[in-house]
């Protein structure tokens, strides 16, 4: 069960942090964008490693990606 929670939150935070990455790219901040890229890649890799062994983990991963994108865009709209 813990793998399902990890998969959900790995993609949830990946998509939130990806919005911060895009914001840094948009603002022409290469070092900040590079740091966010490493964070995004590292967390997403955790999810990928998990669902390679268990394809059912794609379901919470997709739900986490949706929820993370939604929250990330809401935060971006609010200026966080």
N, C-alpha and C positions, 0 to 999 in steps of 0.2 A: 504493500500500500504506500510505503514511503516513496517508492520510485514514481508513483503517479503524482504525488505532491511535488517532488523535486522537478519532474518534467514540466508541470504546470508553471511553477514559479520561475524556473530557468528561462522559459520563453516569455513569461510575463515581464520579468526584469530586462531580458534582452531587448524587447520591443520598446520598453520605456527608455532605456539607455540609448537605443538607436535614434530616438527622437532628439536626444541631447547631442548625439553625434552629428545628425543632420543640421542641427542648429549651429554647431561649431563650424561645420563646412560652409554653411550659408554666410557666416560672419567672417570667413577667411581667417580662421584661427587654426593653423596646421598642427601645432603641438597638442592643443586641447582635443582636436578631432582625432589625432593619433591615439591619445590616451583612451578616448571613448571607443575607438575601433578595437583596441586590445581588450577592453572590458566586454564589449559586445561579443567578440569572437570567442573569448574564453568561456563565457556563460553559455553561449549557444552550443559550444562543443560539448559541454556537460550533458545537455539535453540530447544531442545527437548520439553520443556514446550510449546513453540509456536506451533510446528507442531502436538502436540497431539490434539489441538482444531481445527486445520485447516490442513487437509492432503495435500492440494495444496502447503503448505509451504515446503514440501519435495523437490520440484523442485529447488527452489533457494538454499535450504540447500545443495543439491547434487552438484549444480554448484559451490557454495562457497567452498565446500570440495575439489573439483577438482582444482579450482583456488588456494586455499590456499596451497595444496600439491605441486602444480607446483612452486609457488613462494618460498615456504619454501625450496624445494630442490635446486632451482636456487641459493638462498642465501647461502645454505650450501656449494654448489660447490664453490662459490666465497669466502668462509671462513668467513662469517659474523656471 
